[in-house]
């Protein structure tokens, strides 16, 4: 059995191995890149599909005023649930400091049409000049093969 003893003349290795840190940072970066787009839409609704959908870039901005109506008739302003009676006043408060009086609505495909119209009336009572109804663009179906 031998005894290991350090010789006083040899230097101590004090290098830091950064490979595990880089691995963890890359995994965190990927996780945040995947999760961040999902945070924009705070309330999950199935948007109706439309053929003539127009891209509304302003709806994805951080300060955009977005109203969501779920299939069970609940109304949300951003991520907060509101009643139809309070909708107009809360939108007015959000829009008073903005020059663009634009509001976006995300209504579920199976939402009650009466609830959607009540929300539109509440939005209009707040003095909104532009209301954008958000939809998804319908995917182009593949053309059927010609019959021979």
DSSP file (Angstrom, degrees, kcal/mol; ACC not computed):
  #  RESIDUE AA STRUCTURE BP1 BP2  ACC     N-H-->O    O-->H-N    N-H-->O    O-->H-N    TCO  KAPPA ALPHA  PHI   PSI    X-CA   Y-CA   Z-CA
    1    1 A X              0   0    0      0, 0.0     2,-0.3     0, 0.0     0, 0.0   0.000 360.0 360.0 360.0 122.6    0.0    0.0    0.0
    2    2 A X        -     0   0    0      1,-0.0     2,-0.5     2,-0.0     0, 0.0  -0.646 360.0-132.5 -98.9 154.2    1.5    3.2   -1.2
    3    3 A X        -     0   0    0     -2,-0.3     2,-0.6     2,-0.0    -1,-0.0  -0.900  15.4-143.7-105.5 127.4    1.0    6.6    0.3
    4    4 A X        +     0   0    0     -2,-0.5     2,-0.4     2,-0.0    -2,-0.0  -0.787  24.8 174.3 -89.1 123.8    0.2    9.5   -2.1
    5    5 A X        -     0   0    0     -2,-0.6     2,-0.3     0, 0.0    -2,-0.0  -0.996  29.6-120.0-132.1 141.4    1.8   12.7   -1.1
    6    6 A X        -     0   0    0     -2,-0.4     2,-0.4     1,-0.1    -2,-0.0  -0.537  22.4-130.1 -80.3 134.9    1.7   15.9   -3.0
    7    7 A X    >   -     0   0    0     -2,-0.3     3,-1.3     1,-0.1    -1,-0.1  -0.708  12.4-135.8 -84.6 136.4    5.0   17.3   -4.1
    8    8 A X  T 3  S+     0   0    0     -2,-0.4    -1,-0.1     1,-0.3    -2,-0.0   0.679  98.0  62.0 -66.6 -19.5    5.3   20.9   -3.2
    9    9 A X  T 3  S+     0   0    0      2,-0.1    -1,-0.3     0, 0.0     2,-0.2   0.675  83.1  92.4 -83.9 -17.3    6.7   21.9   -6.6
   10   10 A X  S <  S-     0   0    0     -3,-1.3     2,-0.2     1,-0.1    -4,-0.0  -0.524  76.0-120.6 -82.9 146.6    3.7   20.9   -8.7
   11   11 A X        -     0   0    0     -2,-0.2     2,-0.4     1,-0.1    -1,-0.1  -0.510  21.8-116.7 -85.1 152.4    1.0   23.4   -9.6
   12   12 A X        -     0   0    0     -2,-0.2     2,-0.8     2,-0.0    -1,-0.1  -0.703  24.8-124.2 -86.0 136.5   -2.6   23.0   -8.6
   13   13 A X        +     0   0    0     -2,-0.4    -1,-0.0     1,-0.1     0, 0.0  -0.741  37.5 166.9 -83.7 112.9   -5.1   22.7  -11.5
   14   14 A X        +     0   0    0     -2,-0.8     2,-0.2     2,-0.1    -1,-0.1   0.054  23.5 134.9-116.3  24.7   -7.6   25.5  -11.0
   15   15 A X        -     0   0    0      1,-0.0     2,-0.5     2,-0.0    -2,-0.0  -0.494  49.8-133.7 -74.3 143.7   -9.4   25.5  -14.4
   16   16 A X        -     0   0    0     -2,-0.2     2,-0.8     2,-0.0    -2,-0.1  -0.850   9.7-135.4-100.2 131.9  -13.2   25.6  -14.4
   17   17 A X        +     0   0    0     -2,-0.5     4,-0.3     1,-0.1     3,-0.2  -0.784  25.1 177.4 -87.2 111.2  -15.0   23.2  -16.6
   18   18 A X     >  +     0   0    0     -2,-0.8     4,-2.4     1,-0.2     5,-0.2   0.461  54.9  94.8 -95.3  -2.1  -17.8   25.3  -18.3
   19   19 A X  H  > S+     0   0    0      1,-0.2     4,-2.2     2,-0.2    -1,-0.2   0.915  85.4  47.6 -59.5 -46.4  -19.2   22.5  -20.5
   20   20 A X  H  > S+     0   0    0     -3,-0.2     4,-2.2     1,-0.2    -1,-0.2   0.889 111.8  51.5 -62.6 -35.7  -22.0   21.5  -18.1
   21   21 A X  H  > S+     0   0    0     -4,-0.3     4,-2.4     2,-0.2    -2,-0.2   0.912 109.7  49.0 -65.5 -41.4  -22.9   25.2  -17.6
   22   22 A X  H  X S+     0   0    0     -4,-2.4     4,-2.3     2,-0.2    -2,-0.2   0.887 109.8  52.8 -65.0 -39.0  -23.2   25.7  -21.4
   23   23 A X  H  X S+     0   0    0     -4,-2.2     4,-1.9    -5,-0.2    -2,-0.2   0.926 111.1  45.8 -61.8 -45.3  -25.3   22.6  -21.7
   24   24 A X  H  X S+     0   0    0     -4,-2.2     4,-2.3     1,-0.2    -2,-0.2   0.906 112.1  51.3 -65.6 -41.4  -27.8   23.8  -19.0
   25   25 A X  H  X S+     0   0    0     -4,-2.4     4,-2.3     1,-0.2    -1,-0.2   0.887 109.1  50.5 -65.2 -38.8  -27.9   27.3  -20.5
   26   26 A X  H  X S+     0   0    0     -4,-2.3     4,-2.2     2,-0.2    -1,-0.2   0.896 110.1  50.0 -66.3 -39.4  -28.7   25.9  -24.0
   27   27 A X  H  X S+     0   0    0     -4,-1.9     4,-2.3     2,-0.2    -2,-0.2   0.925 111.9  48.2 -64.1 -43.6  -31.5   23.8  -22.6
   28   28 A X  H  X S+     0   0    0     -4,-2.3     4,-2.5     1,-0.2    -2,-0.2   0.891 109.8  53.1 -63.1 -39.4  -33.0   26.8  -20.8
   29   29 A X  H  X S+     0   0    0     -4,-2.3     4,-2.2     2,-0.2    -1,-0.2   0.922 110.0  47.3 -61.2 -44.8  -32.7   28.9  -24.0
   30   30 A X  H  X S+     0   0    0     -4,-2.2     4,-1.8     2,-0.2    -2,-0.2   0.908 111.1  51.6 -64.3 -42.2  -34.6   26.3  -26.0
   31   31 A X  H  X S+     0   0    0     -4,-2.3     4,-2.3     1,-0.2    -2,-0.2   0.933 111.8  46.2 -61.0 -45.8  -37.3   26.0  -23.3
   32   32 A X  H  X S+     0   0    0     -4,-2.5     4,-2.2     1,-0.2    -1,-0.2   0.858 109.7  54.6 -67.3 -33.9  -37.8   29.8  -23.2
   33   33 A X  H  X S+     0   0    0     -4,-2.2     4,-0.6    -5,-0.2    -1,-0.2   0.853 113.1  42.9 -66.9 -33.1  -37.9   29.9  -27.0
   34   34 A X  H  < S+     0   0    0     -4,-1.8     4,-0.4    -5,-0.2    -2,-0.2   0.876 118.2  43.7 -78.6 -38.3  -40.7   27.3  -27.1
   35   35 A X  H >X S+     0   0    0     -4,-2.3     3,-1.0    -5,-0.2     4,-0.8   0.838  97.7  72.4 -78.9 -34.8  -42.7   28.8  -24.2
   36   36 A X  H >X S+     0   0    0     -4,-2.2     3,-1.2     1,-0.3     4,-0.5   0.865  93.7  51.6 -56.4 -45.6  -42.6   32.5  -25.0
   37   37 A X  H >< S+     0   0    0     -4,-0.6     3,-0.7     1,-0.3     4,-0.5   0.818 106.0  57.8 -62.4 -26.2  -45.0   32.4  -28.1
   38   38 A X  H <4 S+     0   0    0     -3,-1.0    -1,-0.3    -4,-0.4     3,-0.2   0.708  94.7  65.8 -75.0 -18.5  -47.5   30.6  -25.9
   39   39 A X  H << S+     0   0    0     -3,-1.2    -1,-0.2    -4,-0.8    -2,-0.2   0.707  86.0  70.8 -77.7 -19.3  -47.6   33.4  -23.4
   40   40 A X  S << S+     0   0    0     -3,-0.7     2,-1.1    -4,-0.5    -1,-0.2   0.920  94.9  54.1 -63.1 -44.3  -49.1   36.0  -25.8
   41   41 A X        +     0   0    0     -4,-0.5    -1,-0.2    -3,-0.2    38,-0.0  -0.774  67.6 178.6 -95.4  97.3  -52.5   34.3  -25.8
   42   42 A X        +     0   0    0     -2,-1.1     2,-0.5     1,-0.1    -1,-0.2   0.788  68.5  50.5 -72.6 -27.9  -53.4   34.1  -22.2
   43   43 A X  S    S-     0   0    0     35,-0.1     2,-0.6    -3,-0.1    -1,-0.1  -0.952  84.4-133.2-115.1 125.6  -56.8   32.5  -22.7
   44   44 A X        +     0   0    0     -2,-0.5     2,-0.3    24,-0.1    64,-0.1  -0.672  36.7 159.3 -82.8 120.7  -57.0   29.4  -25.0
   45   45 A X        -     0   0    0     -2,-0.6     2,-0.9    25,-0.1    25,-0.1  -0.974  44.4-118.8-134.7 150.7  -59.8   29.6  -27.5
   46   46 A X        -     0   0    0     -2,-0.3    63,-2.5    60,-0.0    64,-0.2  -0.813  37.2-144.6 -88.6 106.6  -60.3   27.7  -30.8
   47   47 A X  B     -A  108   0A   0     -2,-0.9    61,-0.1    61,-0.2    88,-0.1  -0.414  18.5-106.6 -73.1 146.1  -60.4   30.6  -33.3
   48   48 A X        -     0   0    0     59,-0.6    88,-2.6    86,-0.4     2,-0.4  -0.357  34.1-118.4 -67.2 153.9  -62.8   30.3  -36.3
   49   49 A X  E     -b  136   0B   0     86,-0.2     2,-0.3    88,-0.1    88,-0.2  -0.773  32.4-175.4 -97.4 139.0  -61.2   29.5  -39.6
   50   50 A X  E >   -b  137   0B   0     86,-2.6    88,-2.4    -2,-0.4     3,-0.5  -0.979  27.3-148.2-136.1 146.5  -61.5   32.0  -42.5
   51   51 A X  T 3  S+     0   0    0     -2,-0.3    -1,-0.1     1,-0.2     2,-0.1   0.859 100.3  45.3 -79.0 -37.0  -60.4   32.0  -46.2
   52   52 A X  T 3  S+     0   0    0      2,-0.0    -1,-0.2    85,-0.0     2,-0.1  -0.193  79.6 157.9-102.7  41.0  -59.8   35.7  -46.4
   53   53 A X    <   -     0   0    0     -3,-0.5     2,-0.4    -2,-0.1    81,-0.1  -0.425  27.7-152.2 -69.1 138.7  -57.9   36.2  -43.2
   54   54 A X        -     0   0    0     -2,-0.1     2,-0.3     2,-0.0    81,-0.2  -0.928  21.9-113.1-112.3 135.8  -55.6   39.2  -43.0
   55   55 A X        -     0   0    0     -2,-0.4     2,-0.7     1,-0.1    79,-0.0  -0.522  26.1-163.7 -70.8 127.4  -52.5   39.3  -40.8
   56   56 A X    >   +     0   0    0     -2,-0.3     3,-1.1     1,-0.1     4,-0.3  -0.865  10.3 179.0-114.2  94.7  -52.9   41.7  -37.9
   57   57 A X  G >  S+     0   0    0     -2,-0.7     3,-1.3     1,-0.2     4,-0.2   0.807  76.0  66.2 -66.3 -30.3  -49.4   42.3  -36.6
   58   58 A X  G >  S+     0   0    0      1,-0.3     3,-1.1     2,-0.2    -1,-0.2   0.739  87.9  69.0 -66.1 -21.4  -50.6   44.7  -33.9
   59   59 A X  G <  S+     0   0    0     -3,-1.1    -1,-0.3     1,-0.2    -2,-0.2   0.750  96.4  53.5 -69.1 -22.8  -52.5   41.9  -32.1
   60   60 A X  G <  S+     0   0    0     -3,-1.3    -1,-0.2    -4,-0.3    -2,-0.2   0.470  83.9 113.7 -91.3  -2.0  -49.3   40.3  -31.1
   61   61 A X  S X  S-     0   0    0     -3,-1.1     3,-1.1    -4,-0.2    -3,-0.0  -0.299  76.0-119.6 -70.1 156.7  -47.8   43.4  -29.5
   62   62 A X  T 3  S+     0   0    0      1,-0.2    -1,-0.1     3,-0.0    -4,-0.0   0.852 111.5  43.4 -64.1 -37.2  -47.3   43.5  -25.7
   63   63 A X  T 3  S+     0   0    0      2,-0.1    -1,-0.2     0, 0.0     2,-0.1   0.244  83.0 129.0 -97.8  14.1  -49.6   46.5  -25.1
   64   64 A X    <   -     0   0    0     -3,-1.1     2,-0.8    -6,-0.1    39,-0.1  -0.431  60.5-127.0 -69.7 141.6  -52.5   45.3  -27.4
   65   65 A X  E     -c  103   0C   0     37,-0.6    39,-2.8    -2,-0.1     2,-0.5  -0.821  35.1-178.1 -91.3 113.6  -55.9   45.2  -25.9
   66   66 A X  E     -c  104   0C   0     -2,-0.8    12,-2.7    37,-0.2     2,-0.4  -0.958  15.0-162.6-122.1 127.6  -57.3   41.7  -26.5
   67   67 A X  E     -cD 105  77C   0     37,-3.3    39,-3.5    -2,-0.5     2,-0.4  -0.905  10.4-165.3-104.6 133.5  -60.7   40.5  -25.5
   68   68 A X  E     -cD 106  76C   0      8,-2.5     8,-2.9    -2,-0.4     2,-0.5  -0.970   7.5-166.5-122.5 137.0  -61.3   36.7  -25.4
   69   69 A X  E     -cD 107  75C   0     37,-2.3    39,-2.3    -2,-0.4     6,-0.2  -0.984  14.8-150.5-122.7 120.7  -64.6   35.0  -25.3
   70   70 A X    >   -     0   0    0      4,-2.2     3,-1.7    -2,-0.5    42,-0.3  -0.310  29.9-103.6 -85.9 170.2  -64.6   31.3  -24.4
   71   71 A X  T 3  S+     0   0    0      1,-0.3    41,-0.2    40,-0.2    -1,-0.1   0.734 120.3  58.0 -68.2 -20.9  -67.0   28.6  -25.5
   72   72 A X  T 3  S-     0   0    0     39,-0.1    -1,-0.3     2,-0.1    39,-0.1   0.327 122.3-103.6 -92.2   9.6  -68.7   28.6  -22.1
   73   73 A X  S <  S+     0   0    0     -3,-1.7     2,-0.2     1,-0.3    -2,-0.1   0.490  71.2 143.2  90.8   4.5  -69.4   32.4  -22.4
   74   74 A X        -     0   0    0      9,-0.0    -4,-2.2     7,-0.0     2,-0.4  -0.549  38.9-144.6 -78.5 145.3  -66.8   33.8  -20.1
   75   75 A X  E     -DE  69  82C   0      7,-0.6     7,-2.6    -6,-0.2     2,-0.4  -0.926  14.4-169.2-114.6 133.9  -65.2   37.1  -21.2
   76   76 A X  E     -DE  68  81C   0     -8,-2.9    -8,-2.5    -2,-0.4     2,-0.6  -0.965  17.0-156.6-125.0 138.3  -61.5   38.0  -20.6
   77   77 A X  E >  S-DE  67  80C   0      3,-3.1     3,-1.7    -2,-0.4     2,-0.6  -0.940  81.7 -41.9-109.6 105.2  -59.7   41.3  -21.0
   78   78 A X  T 3  S-     0   0    0    -12,-2.7   -35,-0.1    -2,-0.6   -10,-0.1  -0.679 125.7 -29.5  69.6-116.6  -56.1   40.2  -21.4
   79   79 A X  T 3  S+     0   0    0     -2,-0.6     2,-0.4   -37,-0.1    -1,-0.2   0.383 120.3  95.5-108.4   1.5  -55.8   37.4  -18.9
   80   80 A X  E <  S-E   77   0C   0     -3,-1.7    -3,-3.1     1,-0.0     2,-0.3  -0.802  73.5-126.2-101.3 132.6  -58.4   38.8  -16.4
   81   81 A X  E     +E   76   0C   0     -2,-0.4     2,-0.3    -5,-0.2    -5,-0.3  -0.576  35.0 177.7 -75.5 133.6  -62.0   37.7  -16.4
   82   82 A X  E     -E   75   0C   0     -7,-2.6    -7,-0.6    -2,-0.3     2,-0.2  -0.889  27.6-115.1-130.7 161.4  -64.5   40.5  -16.6
   83   83 A X     >  -     0   0    0     -2,-0.3     4,-1.0     1,-0.1     3,-0.3  -0.608  29.5-115.0 -91.3 160.3  -68.2   40.8  -16.8
   84   84 A X  H  > S+     0   0    0      1,-0.2     4,-0.6    -2,-0.2     3,-0.4   0.861 116.4  56.5 -62.1 -35.0  -70.0   42.3  -19.8
   85   85 A X  H  4 S+     0   0    0      1,-0.2     4,-0.4     2,-0.1    -1,-0.2   0.859 111.8  41.1 -66.4 -35.0  -71.2   45.2  -17.7
   86   86 A X  H  > S+     0   0    0     -3,-0.3     4,-2.2     1,-0.2     5,-0.2   0.560  93.0  88.4 -87.2  -9.4  -67.6   46.2  -16.7
   87   87 A X  H  X S+     0   0    0     -4,-1.0     4,-2.3    -3,-0.4     5,-0.2   0.912  85.5  49.4 -60.6 -47.7  -66.1   45.6  -20.1
   88   88 A X  H  X S+     0   0    0     -4,-0.6     4,-2.2     1,-0.2    -1,-0.2   0.909 113.1  45.6 -60.3 -45.2  -66.7   49.1  -21.5
   89   89 A X  H  > S+     0   0    0     -4,-0.4     4,-1.9     1,-0.2    -1,-0.2   0.882 113.2  49.4 -69.0 -37.5  -65.2   50.9  -18.5
   90   90 A X  H  X S+     0   0    0     -4,-2.2     4,-1.7     2,-0.2    -1,-0.2   0.874 111.6  48.7 -70.7 -35.6  -62.2   48.7  -18.3
   91   91 A X  H  X S+     0   0    0     -4,-2.3     4,-2.2    -5,-0.2    -2,-0.2   0.912 109.4  53.3 -67.8 -41.0  -61.4   49.1  -22.0
   92   92 A X  H  X S+     0   0    0     -4,-2.2     4,-1.1     1,-0.2    -2,-0.2   0.903 108.0  50.9 -58.9 -41.1  -61.8   52.8  -21.7
   93   93 A X  H  < S+     0   0    0     -4,-1.9     4,-0.3     1,-0.2     3,-0.2   0.880 112.1  46.5 -65.4 -37.3  -59.3   52.9  -18.9
   94   94 A X  H  < S+     0   0    0     -4,-1.7     3,-0.4     1,-0.2    -1,-0.2   0.837 116.5  44.2 -72.3 -31.9  -56.8   50.9  -20.9
   95   95 A X  H >< S+     0   0    0     -4,-2.2     3,-1.3     1,-0.2    -1,-0.2   0.544  86.3  89.5 -92.1  -7.3  -57.2   53.0  -24.0
   96   96 A X  T 3< S+     0   0    0     -4,-1.1    -1,-0.2     1,-0.3    -2,-0.1   0.792  93.0  43.0 -65.9 -25.9  -57.2   56.5  -22.5
   97   97 A X  T 3  S+     0   0    0     -3,-0.4     2,-0.3    -4,-0.3    -1,-0.3   0.450 101.6  87.4 -95.7  -0.1  -53.4   56.8  -22.8
   98   98 A X    <   -     0   0    0     -3,-1.3     3,-0.0     1,-0.1    -3,-0.0  -0.719  61.7-153.5-102.0 149.7  -53.2   55.4  -26.3
   99   99 A X  S    S+     0   0    0     -2,-0.3     2,-0.7     1,-0.1    -1,-0.1   0.813  85.5  67.2 -84.5 -33.3  -53.5   57.2  -29.6
  100  100 A X        -     0   0    0      1,-0.1     2,-1.5     2,-0.1    -1,-0.1  -0.799  69.1-159.5 -91.9 115.7  -54.8   54.2  -31.4
  101  101 A X        +     0   0    0     -2,-0.7    29,-2.0    26,-0.1    28,-1.3  -0.519  41.6 141.3 -92.1  67.4  -58.2   53.1  -30.2
  102  102 A X  E     - f   0 130C   0     -2,-1.5   -37,-0.6    27,-0.2     2,-0.4  -0.935  27.5-177.0-118.5 133.3  -57.9   49.6  -31.5
  103  103 A X  E     -cf  65 131C   0     27,-2.4    29,-3.0    -2,-0.4     2,-0.4  -0.957  13.0-147.8-127.5 144.6  -59.2   46.4  -29.8
  104  104 A X  E     -cf  66 132C   0    -39,-2.8   -37,-3.3    -2,-0.4     2,-0.5  -0.921   8.4-154.4-114.9 139.3  -58.8   42.8  -30.9
  105  105 A X  E     -cf  67 133C   0     27,-3.3    29,-3.0    -2,-0.4     2,-0.6  -0.952   8.6-169.7-118.3 130.8  -61.3   40.1  -30.2
  106  106 A X  E     +c   68   0C   0    -39,-3.5   -37,-2.3    -2,-0.5     2,-0.4  -0.910  17.3 179.0-115.5  99.3  -60.6   36.4  -29.9
  107  107 A X  E     -c   69   0C   0     -2,-0.6   -59,-0.6    27,-0.4   -37,-0.2  -0.849  30.0-113.9-105.5 138.4  -63.9   34.5  -29.8
  108  108 A X  B >   -A   47   0A   0    -39,-2.3     3,-1.5    -2,-0.4   -61,-0.2  -0.308  23.0-120.1 -65.9 150.1  -64.1   30.7  -29.7
  109  109 A X  T 3  S+     0   0    0    -63,-2.5    -1,-0.1     1,-0.3   -62,-0.1   0.870 114.7  40.6 -58.6 -37.8  -65.6   28.9  -32.7
  110  110 A X  T 3  S+     0   0    0    -64,-0.2    -1,-0.3     2,-0.1     2,-0.1   0.150  87.0 128.5-101.1  18.9  -68.4   27.5  -30.5
  111  111 A X  S <  S-     0   0    0     -3,-1.5     2,-0.2   -42,-0.1   -40,-0.2  -0.423  72.7 -94.2 -72.4 150.9  -69.0   30.6  -28.4
  112  112 A X     >  -     0   0    0    -42,-0.3     4,-1.8   -41,-0.2     3,-0.4  -0.488  28.2-140.2 -65.9 127.8  -72.6   31.8  -28.1
  113  113 A X  H  > S+     0   0    0     -2,-0.2     4,-2.4     1,-0.2     5,-0.2   0.847 101.2  57.3 -61.4 -35.2  -73.2   34.4  -30.7
  114  114 A X  H  > S+     0   0    0      1,-0.2     4,-2.2     2,-0.2    -1,-0.2   0.889 105.3  50.2 -63.2 -39.5  -75.3   36.5  -28.3
  115  115 A X  H  > S+     0   0    0     -3,-0.4     4,-2.1     2,-0.2    -1,-0.2   0.887 110.1  50.7 -65.1 -38.9  -72.3   36.7  -25.9
  116  116 A X  H  X S+     0   0    0     -4,-1.8     4,-2.3     2,-0.2    -2,-0.2   0.919 111.2  47.8 -64.5 -43.4  -70.0   37.8  -28.7
  117  117 A X  H  X S+     0   0    0     -4,-2.4     4,-2.4     2,-0.2    -2,-0.2   0.870 109.4  53.3 -67.4 -35.8  -72.5   40.5  -29.7
  118  118 A X  H  X S+     0   0    0     -4,-2.2     4,-2.1     2,-0.2    -1,-0.2   0.907 110.1  48.5 -62.7 -40.2  -72.8   41.7  -26.1
  119  119 A X  H  X S+     0   0    0     -4,-2.1     4,-2.4     2,-0.2    -2,-0.2   0.899 109.6  51.7 -66.2 -40.4  -69.0   42.0  -25.9
  120  120 A X  H  X S+     0   0    0     -4,-2.3     4,-2.6     2,-0.2    -2,-0.2   0.910 109.6  50.3 -62.1 -41.8  -69.0   43.9  -29.2
  121  121 A X  H  X S+     0   0    0     -4,-2.4     4,-1.9     1,-0.2    -1,-0.2   0.906 110.6  49.4 -62.3 -41.1  -71.6   46.3  -27.8
  122  122 A X  H  X S+     0   0    0     -4,-2.1     4,-0.6     2,-0.2    -2,-0.2   0.882 111.3  49.3 -64.5 -38.2  -69.5   46.8  -24.7
  123  123 A X  H ><>S+     0   0    0     -4,-2.4     5,-1.1     1,-0.2     3,-0.9   0.918 111.0  49.2 -66.9 -43.4  -66.4   47.4  -26.8
  124  124 A X  H ><5S+     0   0    0     -4,-2.6     3,-1.6     1,-0.2    -2,-0.2   0.838 104.2  59.7 -65.8 -32.5  -68.2   50.0  -28.9
  125  125 A X  H 3<5S+     0   0    0     -4,-1.9    -1,-0.2     1,-0.3    -2,-0.2   0.720  96.2  63.4 -68.6 -18.4  -69.5   51.7  -25.8
  126  126 A X  T <<5S-     0   0    0     -3,-0.9    -1,-0.3    -4,-0.6    -2,-0.2   0.467 121.1-106.4 -82.9  -1.2  -65.9   52.3  -24.7
  127  127 A X  T < 5 +     0   0    0     -3,-1.6     2,-0.3     1,-0.2    -3,-0.2   0.765  57.4 169.9  84.3  26.1  -65.4   54.5  -27.8
  128  128 A X      < -     0   0    0     -5,-1.1    -1,-0.2     1,-0.2   -26,-0.1  -0.563  20.2-168.1 -74.9 130.3  -63.3   52.0  -29.8
  129  129 A X  S    S+     0   0    0    -28,-1.3     2,-0.4    -2,-0.3   -27,-0.2   0.757  73.1  35.0 -90.5 -26.5  -62.8   53.1  -33.4
  130  130 A X  E     -f  102   0C   0    -29,-2.0   -27,-2.4     2,-0.0     2,-0.5  -0.989  61.0-173.3-134.1 128.1  -61.4   49.8  -34.7
  131  131 A X  E     -f  103   0C   0     -2,-0.4     2,-0.6   -29,-0.2   -27,-0.2  -0.977   9.5-160.4-119.7 120.2  -62.3   46.3  -33.7
  132  132 A X  E     -f  104   0C   0    -29,-3.0   -27,-3.3    -2,-0.5     2,-0.7  -0.889   5.9-152.5-102.9 123.1  -60.3   43.4  -35.1
  133  133 A X  E     -f  105   0C   0     -2,-0.6     2,-0.3   -29,-0.2   -27,-0.2  -0.849  19.5-141.1 -93.9 115.4  -61.9   40.0  -35.1
  134  134 A X        +     0   0    0    -29,-3.0   -27,-0.4    -2,-0.7   -86,-0.4  -0.604  30.8 160.2 -84.9 133.0  -59.1   37.5  -34.9
  135  135 A X        -     0   0    0     -2,-0.3     2,-0.4   -81,-0.2   -86,-0.2  -0.815  37.5-108.5-135.2 175.6  -59.4   34.2  -36.9
  136  136 A X  E     -b   49   0B   0    -88,-2.6   -86,-2.6    -2,-0.3     2,-0.4  -0.885  35.5-111.0-108.0 145.2  -57.0   31.6  -38.3
  137  137 A X  E     -b   50   0B   0     -2,-0.4     2,-0.2   -88,-0.2   -86,-0.2  -0.596  34.7-118.2 -75.5 130.7  -56.3   31.2  -41.9
  138  138 A X        -     0   0    0    -88,-2.4     2,-0.2    -2,-0.4    -1,-0.1  -0.487  30.2-114.4 -69.4 133.6  -57.8   28.1  -43.4
  139  139 A X        -     0   0    0     -2,-0.2     2,-0.4     1,-0.1    -1,-0.1  -0.463  32.0-108.1 -69.2 137.9  -55.2   25.8  -44.8
  140  140 A X        -     0   0    0     -2,-0.2     2,-0.2     1,-0.1    -1,-0.1  -0.537  34.6-131.7 -68.3 121.8  -55.4   25.3  -48.5
  141  141 A X        -     0   0    0     -2,-0.4     2,-0.1     1,-0.1    -1,-0.1  -0.492  28.3-100.6 -74.1 144.6  -56.7   21.8  -49.2
  142  142 A X        -     0   0    0     -2,-0.2     2,-0.1     1,-0.1    -1,-0.1  -0.424  41.9-107.8 -65.6 137.2  -54.8   19.8  -51.7
  143  143 A X        -     0   0    0     -2,-0.1    -1,-0.1     1,-0.1     3,-0.1  -0.448  38.1-110.5 -66.8 134.9  -56.5   19.8  -55.1
  144  144 A X        -     0   0    0     -2,-0.1     2,-0.1     1,-0.1    -1,-0.1  -0.332  36.9 -99.7 -66.5 148.9  -58.1   16.5  -55.9
  145  145 A X        -     0   0    0      1,-0.1    -1,-0.1    -3,-0.1     2,-0.1  -0.427  44.3-102.8 -67.3 139.9  -56.4   14.5  -58.6
  146  146 A X        -     0   0    0     -2,-0.1     2,-0.2     1,-0.1    -1,-0.1  -0.365  36.5-116.1 -65.9 142.8  -58.2   14.7  -62.0
  147  147 A X              0   0    0      1,-0.1    -1,-0.1    -3,-0.1    -3,-0.0  -0.546 360.0 360.0 -79.7 143.9  -60.4   11.7  -62.9
  148  148 A X              0   0    0     -2,-0.2    -1,-0.1     0, 0.0    -2,-0.1   0.422 360.0 360.0-101.9 360.0  -59.3    9.8  -65.9
